[in-house]
Amino acid sequence: MTINVAVIGAGPSGFYTVDALLKHETDVRVDIIERLPTPFGLIRGGVAPDHQTTKKVARVYEKTALSDGVGYFGNVEVGRDVTIAELQDIYDAIVLAVGAPRDRKLGIPGENKTGVFGSADFVGWYNGHPDFTDLKPKLNTETVVVIGQGNVAVDVARVLVKTPEEMTETDIADHAADAIDASPITDIHMIGRRGPIEAKFTNVELREMGKLADCQPVINAAQLPDEVTGDWSDRDKRLKDRNLATMKEFLDISPEDKSKRVHFSFYAKPVEILGGDAVEGIRMENTKVEAGRSVGTGEFFEIECGLVIPAIGYFSDPFPGVPFDADNGIVIHDEGRVGDGIYAVGWIKRGPTGVIGTNKPDGDIAATQIFEDITGGAKPGREALEALLEERSVPRLSFQDWLRIDEAEVAAAKPGAPRRKFVTIDTMIGALN
Ligand SMILES: Cc1cc2nc3c(=O)[nH]c(=O)nc-3n(C[C@H](O)[C@H](O)[C@H](O)COP(=O)(O)OP(=O)(O)OC[C@H]3O[C@@H](n4cnc5c(N)ncnc54)[C@H](O)[C@@H]3O)c2cc1C
């Protein structure tokens, strides 16, 4: 008997799971259920709009979605339109691939002031994710503080300082491009608790900061060590050597006539966001690294700024109907097995780490487990979900519908740009009429 599997979430981990399931010789039908009218998760809504080469991986996912045996339910949210318990009656196995969409909080006073936007929200806003279209951050400030020194922090800083010409060949949302172009931002401080060696950005992203048309990277030479020391694997040591060499090259870049700066500030942690209702500045404490950990020195300083963007990581909300580890923001699982025919892959399983490809092994593991645990399908599958959604009048989109939305976005692109994104659910669905 055919095994019917539902994969919840059309991001990388969902697609890698579908792919792995299809490769098996067992007869299987897989349905992808995605809450948005658009697929591809953080490839569309997270990866920076000027990193189009990275986004091209979605073409491979498209082939997967159009394969025999694969069904697609776009604009259907599990927990809202259908419950996990209902899906358990319909499918032999359910794979949670729903990601980790929320920002980690700084946990300091003042973080709820107007002008503090977590990177998940801010990145979603400039990428045209419909959940964040109405964020409307006020960018009427010369100085922005980005907390964190990973690739997401670098993405945010870069998107804020690139010129309109540099953003021509991107799919940044119109509302974000207009707001950034009109903003008086000149200085971005990217703050890390630890030092240049411990910073998490990768070398490709770091080097880009030295090649911007109207912005230069600024680093305090005194914060750069002569060489990488510490207990690193050979691979990590090589990466850190490269980063240190790039940062030393930054010291030689002359100010020329660039009007913007990204300041890489190490050894500092935020202690309070200052201001009335709105952000007016941030109070920081200097730190030092002891045994790999950052420790406050008791010396403080302030930066005047109108926008603070914490980019310190992501977590998942509890998913209705499955056991949840609230401390770590992931589902409770045993190597991916959640129990009762439910499996987890990607960021909801591992937490928010790694690149797109890091999610692939999760898909392979889930497929292996499903075929180990379930030897013959006993549930009705696709037609039963179609009937349930029909009964509830849920406007479900097919993958062909998405391809039509895609076509309309591409047709509306400005010269040089890959697409012009629809940024609300209504306009996405409206494009089908
Ligand atoms: C800002 C940012 C930039 C990044 N840039 C890069 C990069 O340049 N290169 C790189 O390799 N990696 C990058 N990554 C990492 C990469 O995006 C992740 O590794 C990957 O997207 C995680 O895949 P996922 O499938 O677990 O989650 P996601 O990509 O988040 O996909 C989850 C999907 O589930 C859907 N969903 C959620 N809840 C429900 C529900 N209840 N019902 C139905 N559907 C639901 C969501 O809408 C989404 O489509 C970046 C990450 C971030 C945050």
The ligand as an ORCA input file, in Angstrom:
! r2SCAN-3c Opt
* xyz 0 1
  C      18.289     36.205      7.407
  C      18.825     34.866      6.951
  C      19.680     34.812      5.862
  C      20.186     33.563      5.434
  N      21.036     33.560      4.387
  C      21.565     32.373      3.970
  C      22.452     32.345      2.872
  O      22.775     33.389      2.265
  N      22.951     31.113      2.502
  C      22.608     29.961      3.151
  O      23.079     28.870      2.782
  N      21.761     29.974      4.206
  C      21.221     31.142      4.623
  N      20.368     31.157      5.699
  C      20.013     29.877      6.358
  C      18.876     29.121      5.622
  O      17.930     30.042      5.164
  C      18.260     28.075      6.571
  O      19.254     27.097      6.851
  C      17.031     27.360      6.004
  O      16.129     28.240      5.394
  C      16.283     26.575      7.103
  O      15.310     25.788      6.461
  P      13.954     25.291      7.158
  O      13.256     24.526      6.092
  O      14.256     24.616      8.432
  O      13.132     26.610      7.546
  P      12.479     27.775      6.662
  O      13.347     28.155      5.522
  O      12.129     28.838      7.640
  O      11.132     27.140      6.063
  C      10.013     26.863      6.883
  C       8.740     26.947      6.051
  O       7.629     26.462      6.846
  C       6.511     27.303      6.633
  N       5.632     27.185      7.805
  C       5.860     27.636      9.055
  N       4.828     27.348      9.882
  C       3.914     26.681      9.130
  C       2.633     26.136      9.411
  N       2.095     26.217     10.628
  N       1.954     25.530      8.400
  C       2.493     25.439      7.158
  N       3.709     25.965      6.843
  C       4.420     26.557      7.811
  C       7.128     28.681      6.478
  O       6.249     29.611      5.863
  C       8.358     28.361      5.629
  O       8.070     28.407      4.260
  C      19.844     32.382      6.122
  C      18.970     32.450      7.231
  C      18.473     33.674      7.637
  C      17.564     33.731      8.825
*
